[in-house]
Structure formats: C-alpha cells, structure tokens
Amino acid sequence: MTKNLFGIFEESDIERLVTLISKLEESSFDFLKLEGEDIKIVIGKNGMSDVIEICQTKVEAPSKGNGEYAAKPQSEDENGKNNITDEKETISNFNQGEDIQEQEGTVFIKAPTAGLFYAQPEPGAPLYVKVGDKVNKDTTVALLEIMKVYNAIAAGVSGEITKIHVQDMELVEAEQPLFSVKLI
C-alpha cells in the first residue's frame, strides 16, 4: 500500500528521493535538478540550489534611459566569435548589480557562452591569471564548464589584467565580462 504525500509523491517516490539525496551528499556534485511535466525539484549542497535559482532569473540588457537598448560594439577574434569589445560600454554586472564601465584602452574578455567559470585548472592549483598579469592572445585565462565539457578561454588580446569580474566556480551568462584587460 502506498501513501500519497501532499498529492504529489507516492511513498516509493520519497524513498527514491532520499536515495538521490544520499548519493548527492556522497558525490562531488553541488546540486541536483529534476524536472518533470508538473514538478521541478532542485536539491543543493552548501547553498548551491539558491545560486541556480538566482542565475535562472532573466537579466535585462542595459538601456540608454529612453527605452532604447544601448548598442554594444564588438570585434571578432580569429575564430569569428564576438567576445571582446573595443569601445566604451556599460554592462550590468550580473551578480553584484553594479555597472562595469570600459575605460579607454581597456577591453573586456567575455564569456563566449553560459557556464560555470573556473579560475584555476583544479582545486588548489594556481590561478590561470591574477590582476597585474600580462597576457597574450593565446594565453588561457580560465575554463568554462558546460555539462561536464570544459572549454579553455583564451585572452584574445595582448595586455595586462586590470580586474577580474567573477569568482571561481561562479555561474556566468553568455557575453558576461570576466576580465578587464589594459591593452599594450
């Protein structure tokens, strides 16, 4: 005989959920997200489920103040990807709610896609780059993880890192500024 808890779960479902929670606690994963037609469950360790929900909220593009969206001039790298801007631009920082303004002679290295940002190759290893480090076009500045696939992010420009806009293991959006680089 199965009981129907809250009109959603049968007793066997609860047992499976408890097993999943136990497996999550034993694993290296930070969260588990399950979605069905009528239900969505997010279980996280150390507040990770809160981070996922925050990152799923929609972020508006900055506007000029008159209802029009500000143009975002961009240049293409050698792969044809638009990930670095050359002119002044104001962008909303997704996590801190502050505006990031490009300075003259400074460009952003942006996330090519949404994913999990890694500032170091593995836990305990040195950071790829720090503020003050010199980078070349092919210098790896970070890793971006998308569904357990890791992509190296190259600087794309030669210059000096002046600011790091995101934290290690932070979820980032596509086109979100990751680093500010002063061109040399």
C-alpha positions as CSV (number, residue, x, y, z in Angstrom):
1,M,0.0,0.0,0.0
2,T,1.4,3.4,-1.0
3,K,0.6,6.7,0.6
4,N,0.1,9.8,-1.5
5,L,2.1,12.6,0.3
6,F,1.0,16.2,-0.4
7,G,-0.8,14.9,-3.5
8,I,2.5,14.8,-5.3
9,F,4.7,11.9,-4.2
10,E,4.0,8.2,-3.5
11,E,5.9,6.6,-0.7
12,S,8.2,4.9,-3.2
13,D,9.0,8.3,-4.8
14,I,10.0,9.6,-1.4
15,E,12.4,6.6,-0.9
16,R,13.9,7.3,-4.3
17,L,14.4,11.0,-3.4
18,V,16.1,10.1,-0.1
19,T,18.4,7.7,-2.0
20,L,19.2,10.5,-4.5
21,I,19.9,13.0,-1.7
22,S,22.3,10.4,-0.1
23,K,24.1,9.9,-3.4
24,L,24.3,13.7,-3.9
25,E,25.9,14.1,-0.4
26,E,28.5,11.4,-1.2
27,S,29.3,12.9,-4.6
28,S,31.4,15.8,-5.8
29,F,28.4,17.4,-7.4
30,D,27.0,20.6,-5.7
31,F,23.4,20.3,-6.8
32,L,20.8,18.0,-8.5
33,K,18.0,19.4,-10.6
34,L,15.0,17.2,-11.6
35,E,12.2,18.4,-13.8
36,G,9.0,16.7,-14.9
37,E,5.9,17.9,-16.6
38,D,4.2,19.1,-13.3
39,I,7.1,19.4,-10.9
40,K,10.6,20.8,-10.6
41,I,13.0,19.8,-7.7
42,V,16.4,21.4,-7.0
43,I,18.5,19.9,-4.3
44,G,21.8,21.5,-3.4
45,K,24.7,21.3,-1.0
46,N,26.1,24.5,0.7
47,G,23.5,26.8,-0.8
48,M,24.1,25.8,-4.4
49,S,20.4,25.5,-5.2
50,D,20.0,29.2,-4.3
51,V,22.7,30.0,-6.8
52,I,21.0,28.1,-9.6
53,E,17.6,29.8,-9.0
54,I,19.3,33.3,-9.0
55,C,21.1,32.5,-12.3
56,Q,17.8,31.5,-13.9
57,T,16.2,34.9,-13.4
58,K,16.1,37.0,-16.5
59,V,18.6,39.9,-16.8
60,E,17.6,42.9,-18.8
61,A,20.2,44.5,-21.2
62,P,21.3,48.0,-20.1
63,S,19.3,50.8,-21.8
64,K,20.2,54.3,-22.7
65,G,17.4,55.6,-20.4
66,N,15.0,56.4,-23.1
67,G,13.7,52.9,-23.6
68,E,16.3,52.0,-26.3
69,Y,18.9,49.4,-25.7
70,A,22.5,50.6,-25.8
71,A,24.5,49.4,-28.8
72,K,27.3,47.0,-28.0
73,P,30.2,47.4,-30.5
74,Q,32.2,44.3,-30.8
75,S,35.1,42.9,-32.7
76,E,35.6,39.4,-33.9
77,D,38.5,37.2,-32.8
78,E,40.3,34.9,-35.2
79,N,37.6,32.3,-34.7
80,G,34.8,34.7,-35.7
81,K,33.4,34.9,-32.1
82,N,32.3,38.2,-30.7
83,N,33.8,38.0,-27.2
84,I,35.8,41.2,-26.8
85,T,34.6,44.8,-27.2
86,D,36.8,47.7,-28.3
87,E,34.8,50.7,-27.4
88,K,33.3,52.2,-24.2
89,E,30.3,50.3,-23.0
90,T,28.3,49.9,-19.8
91,I,27.3,46.4,-18.8
92,S,25.3,45.3,-15.8
93,N,27.4,43.0,-13.6
94,F,25.1,40.0,-13.2
95,N,26.0,39.2,-9.6
96,Q,26.8,42.5,-7.9
97,G,24.2,44.8,-9.5
98,E,26.8,47.4,-10.3
99,D,27.7,48.9,-13.7
100,I,31.0,47.9,-15.3
101,Q,32.4,50.7,-17.5
102,E,35.2,50.0,-20.0
103,Q,37.9,52.6,-19.8
104,E,39.8,53.9,-22.8
105,G,42.5,51.4,-23.8
106,T,40.8,48.7,-21.8
107,V,38.7,45.8,-23.1
108,F,36.6,43.0,-21.7
109,I,37.3,39.3,-22.1
110,K,33.7,38.0,-22.1
111,A,32.2,34.5,-21.6
112,P,31.6,33.0,-25.0
113,T,28.6,31.0,-23.6
114,A,26.8,30.5,-20.3
115,G,28.5,28.0,-17.9
116,L,30.5,27.5,-14.8
117,F,33.6,29.7,-14.6
118,Y,36.8,28.2,-13.3
119,A,39.8,30.5,-12.5
120,Q,42.2,27.5,-11.9
121,P,42.7,24.2,-13.7
122,E,41.9,22.2,-10.5
123,P,41.2,22.9,-6.8
124,G,44.4,24.0,-5.0
125,A,46.2,24.8,-8.3
126,P,47.5,28.3,-9.1
127,L,45.0,30.7,-10.8
128,Y,45.3,31.0,-14.6
129,V,45.8,34.8,-14.2
130,K,45.8,37.4,-11.5
131,V,45.4,41.1,-11.6
132,G,48.6,42.6,-12.9
133,D,49.5,39.5,-15.1
134,K,50.5,40.1,-18.7
135,V,48.6,38.0,-21.3
136,N,48.9,37.3,-25.0
137,K,46.2,36.4,-27.5
138,D,46.6,32.7,-26.8
139,T,47.0,32.8,-23.0
140,T,44.5,30.7,-21.3
141,V,42.7,32.9,-18.7
142,A,40.0,30.5,-17.4
143,L,37.9,27.4,-18.1
144,L,34.2,27.4,-18.8
145,E,32.3,24.2,-18.0
146,I,29.1,23.4,-19.8
147,M,27.6,20.0,-19.0
148,K,30.9,18.5,-17.8
149,V,32.6,19.7,-21.0
150,Y,35.5,22.1,-20.2
151,N,36.4,24.8,-22.7
152,A,39.6,26.9,-22.3
153,I,39.0,30.7,-22.6
154,A,41.9,32.4,-24.4
155,A,42.6,36.1,-23.7
156,G,42.2,37.0,-27.4
157,V,44.2,40.2,-26.8
158,S,47.7,41.2,-25.6
159,G,47.7,43.3,-22.4
160,E,47.6,43.4,-18.6
161,I,44.7,42.0,-16.5
162,T,43.3,45.0,-14.5
163,K,40.3,43.4,-13.0
164,I,38.6,40.0,-12.5
165,H,34.8,40.5,-12.5
166,V,33.8,36.9,-11.4
167,Q,34.7,34.4,-8.7
168,D,36.0,30.9,-9.2
169,M,33.1,28.4,-9.6
170,E,30.6,31.1,-10.4
171,L,27.8,30.6,-12.9
172,V,28.2,33.1,-15.8
173,E,25.9,34.2,-18.6
174,A,27.0,34.4,-22.3
175,E,28.7,37.7,-23.0
176,Q,29.2,38.5,-19.3
177,P,32.5,40.3,-18.7
178,L,35.0,38.1,-17.0
179,F,38.2,40.2,-17.1
180,S,39.2,43.8,-17.9
181,V,42.5,44.0,-19.9
182,K,44.5,47.1,-20.4
183,L,45.9,46.9,-24.0
184,I,49.6,47.2,-24.5
